[in-house]
Amino acid sequence: MTISSEDAVIDCRGLWKIFGKRADEAMKAVQEQGLGKIEVRDQYDCVVGVQDASFTVARGEIFCIMGLSGSGKSTLIRHVNRLIDPTSGQLFIEGQDVNALSARELREVRAEKIGMVFQNMALMPHKTVMDNVAFSLEVRGRDVQQRRDIAQHAIDAVDLNGWDQKYPDELSGGMQQRVGLARAIAADPSILLMDEPFSALDPLIRRQLQDKFMTLSAEMKKTTLFITHDLDEAIRIGDRIAIMKDGALVQVGTPEDIVTNPVDDYVADFVAGISKLELISAGKIMEPVPKFEKRSGKVDIAAWPEARPDHSLDDLVNLSIATQHPIIVKSDGKPVGIVTKNALLRGIQGDIDDTTSIEQ
């Protein structure tokens, strides 16, 4: 899936960030001599945090950026609200060049368009849940009743109703994360920046908050940059995933693309242990009907179970268990492909390229 710059809410173009006193010299050397990260470190005593990052994010999309510690993902996301200035490159928010904004314009963009949810919520300990959630509205000068009404709606949205007069130290870690999410929602930004917001939570609470976040994101059509080091989390919530290594974006694609078509060994190692059952669709492993009939002869599909191209391997397994027949895949009521049991098994193994080439 490619998002054009015209349709993008976030548009990052050739972004570089080099840390160090000689960053400008190092950047010039990179551009003119093609120096790599190690050469920049050795020759200029500088660190390349982000190198030549380009991506676009569509309205309402959850775009996950993931990588190991030190890969540059948190550095990259901090360019969106210009907590960090790039060494080179451009970043646009709804068509505005963030790096060209004045101090006043930048404050307005941060206040009106961008909400932040981080692992450490930095809740104000002397303020109640209600006051923490309403704080951004207070800063904007909203009257007391209006900001309380908006804050209460956000508190209810994250299932914290009844806790509005409690203080942060009276809440569990998961509840504090909900307060942070409610605070971002109350500000009603068009963009959410989330930097490993659930990583410190227990698995069950983490999954519950992931579910809540995905529901709210879909309902409110928030454009989200979500940083995580957990591939399972990225696959579960992301519309697309960008995998980073040494400050560079190694691969950008849908979860299905990333898992089934890793671009190199680094990405392949990342996805090696991921279950394919919910990721690979019937459309990926089905064989065209004419090809199947050429190989097997004309068939009567009346008794065959039916699936759609977007049905997952898990769906297909459930259909296949109850029959000895292949599965007919239909789109708009018309047969478009056939999934045999061997193709299904190959799909589960992840051998997508081989699923339609094997004699069944």
N, C-alpha and C positions, 0 to 999 in steps of 0.2 A: 504494500500500500504506500503510495507516494502522495504527500500533501504538498500542494503548490504554495509558494510564498504568498500568493494573493489570498489563499484560504486559511493561512496559518494564523493562530493566535500567538504562538511563540515561533520565532524564526531566527535560528542561530546560524551564522555564516562564518566559517573559517576562523573560529575563536581559538586564540592562544592565550595562555597565562604562564608567564615565566617569573619565578620568584628569585630575587637577588639584586644586589646593588648594580650589577651590570646587565640587567634584564634587557634593556634596549639594544645594547651591543650584541647580546646573545640572539635576540630576535632577528637582528639584521643578518647575523651569520647563518642562522637557520634558513632564512629566505634566500640568501645569496649562495651559500655553500651546501645547503641540505644537511646541516648537522643534526645528529640524533640526540636523544635524551642524555646518553652517557657522555658524548662529546661536549654538550653544553655544560654538564656538571664539571667535567675535567678541565675544560679550557676557560670557562667563565665563572666557575663557582656559583652556578645558578641551578635552580630546580625547575624542570618543566612540569607544571601542574596539569595543564590542559593543552593538547596539541591538535590544532586544525579541526576542531569539532564543528560539524554542520548537521543540523536536524531541524525538522519542523514538527509542530504539534497542532492538531486540529482542535476546533472548539468542541468541548465535551469529552475529549480523549484523555485516558489515563496512560501517560507515557512513563514507563519505568526505566530508570537508569541504574544499572547494577554493575558490581565489580568487587574485587577484593579490597581490603583496607589499603589505602594509598593509591588506588587506581585513578582518583581525580573526580569521582562522582559528586562529592559534596562541594568541591571547588567549582565545578561546572554550574551547579544549581545556584550558587551564590552570585553568579553573574546576571541572573534573570532580574533580580531586584537591585542589582548593582551594589551589593555589599562588597563586591570585589570588582575592580576595573580591569578589563582585559589588557594584555600587552599588545594584542593585535586582533582584528576581526570585529564583527558587528553582531548585535543582538536586538531584535525588534519585538515589541509587545504591541499587538494589534496595530501594526504599521508604524509605531513610534520607535525611533532609534533610541534605545535606553541610554547609550553613552553620550548622546547629544543633549540630554535633558539638563535643564538648569537645576539648581538645588531645590527650588520651590516646586518645579514640575516633577522632580523625582519623588519628593515627599508626597505629592498628590497621587502619583502612580502607586506608590507603596501603600497609601492609605485606602485608595479607592479600588484598585484593580488586583492587588496581590495579597493573599493570606498565607501565613507560614505556620506549619505544624512540625515541630522537631521532637527528637527523642526526649530531650529535657524541656518540659513545657514552660519553665520559668514562670510558674503561677505566682502571683503576689500573695505571700502568706497571710498578710493582714487583711485581705479582702475575701469576701464570701465568694462562692461559686457564681452567684448572680453578678456580683460586681466585677469579677474577673472576666466573665463572658461579655459584659457590657462595656468594658473599659475602652475599646476602640471607638465605640459610639459616644462615650463621654468626651473623648479627645476631640471628636468632630463637632461637639457642641449640641448634640441632640438633647431634647428635654428629658427629664427624669422618667416620665411615664412611657414615652416612646421607646427609650432604650431598654427599659425593663420589659416592655411587651416583646420587643425583638429578641432580647436575650432569653426570655422565657420560652419563646418558640424554638430557639436553637437548643436550649437545655432539654426540652421535650423531644427534639429530633434525635438526640443522642441517648435517649432513655435515662436521663438523670432527674426526671421530675420527682420532686420531694427532697432533693438534695441541694436546692438553690441557696439555702441559708447556712450551709456547712462551709468549713474552711478547708483549704487544701490538705492540711495535716490530718484531717479526719477521713480522708479518702484513700482508697487503695490506688496502686499504680495505674491499673486499668481505668479507674474512674477519673484520675487526673488526666489521662490521655483523652478521655471523652470531653473533659472541660476544655482542653486545648483545641479539640476539633470543633466544639461548640463556639468557642471564641472566634475561630476563623470563619465559621459559617455566619455568625452574627454580623460580621463586617461585610458580608455579601460580596466578596471579591469574585472576579471572573476567573482568576487563576489561583490555584493552591500549590504551594511548594511544600512538599512533605519529605523530610530527611530522616529516614529510619524511625518513623514515629512509633512503631509497635515492636521494635526489636528487643526491648528489655522485658517484654511481658511473657507470662506463661503461655504455652501453646494454645490452650483452650480459649483464654481471654483474647489472645492475639487473633485467633480465627474469628471470634465474635466481632471484634472491632474491624477486621477486614470486611466482613459481611456488611456491617453497619456503614462503613465508609463507601463501599461499592454501591449500596442502595441510595445513600444520600447523593453521591456523585452523579448517578443516573437521573435521579429526580431533579436535581438542581442544575444539571448540565455544566458542572464545573470542569474546567480544563486543568489537569493535574500533572505536575512533574513529581514523581514518586521515587525517592532514592531508597535502595535496599541492597544488602549483600546476600539476600536469601532468594535463590532462583525459584523455589517453590512459591514464595510470596509474589514475586514478579509475574510468574506464569498465571497465578490465580487471579490477580487483579488487573494486570496490564492489558491494554488493547494492543500496544506495541512495547517492545523491550529494546533498549540499547545496552550492549555489553561493553564495558570500558576496561582497558588495560594500559597501564603506564601513561594515563592522560589522554589516550586516543579511543575513539569509538571504533571498536573492532567489527561489530555487526549490529544492524538495526533491522527489526522485523517483527512480525506477529509471533506470539508464543509458538505457534505451529511451525512457522518458518525457522525459528531459532533451534527448535528441538530436532526437526527433521532434516534441516539443511545447514548445519554449522559450517561457517566459512573456513575454519582452520582448526588445528588440534586444540588450541586454547579453549575455543567455544565448545568443541566436542567433549573435552574433559569436564566442562561446566555442566553439560546436559546429560552426561553419561548415565546418571542414576535416576533420571526423571521418568515417571510412568507416562507411557504414550496414550493410555486409555481415554483420557479426557481431552487430549490435544489433537490427535490425528482424526480427520474427518473422512466420511465415506467417499467424498469427492477426490481425496488424495489417493485412495487405493483401488477405486473401482476400475473395471475394465470396460471400454466402450462396447455397447451391445453388438454392433456389427463384427467387431474383432472376436468377441466371444462366440458368436454364431458361426463365424468362419471356421473357428477351431473345433467347436463342439457340435455344430449342426443346429438346425432350427429347434427352438425349445418352446414349451408351453409354460408361460410364467404365471398362469392363473393362481397356482397354489403357493407361489413363492412369497415370503415375507417382504414387505416394502419398507424402504427408508428414504430419507432425503439426503442430498449431498452434504448437508451440514451436520448430520448425525455423527456422533463420536464413535470411536472403537468400542467404548463401553456399551453404547446403545446397540451396536451391531452384534456384540457378543451375546447380549440378552436375546436378540432376535434369532441368532444362529443356534442357540442351545435347544430351542424348541422344534427344530426342523433339520432335515438332511439336505434340503434344497439350498442353493445359493440365495443371496439377497438381491432383489431388484431395486435399483436406486432410481427414483422418479423426481422430476422437477416440473412443476405446473401440470402434474398429472401424466407426464410423458416419460417413458423409460429412457434414461440417459446413461446408465451403466449397470454393471453387475459385480457384486462382491462375492467371491467364492470363499470357502473355508480356508484354503491355503493362503489366499490373499489376505484374509483377516489375520491369520497367524503371523504372516510376514510383517503386517502392519504393526502388530503388537511387539514384534522384535525390533521394529524401527527400520526394516529393510524396504523403504518405500519404493525405491527404484526397481525392485525386483518383483513387486506384487502382481504386475500384470504380464510378466514375461514367463511365468512358470506354467507348465502343463498341469492342469488340475486333475 
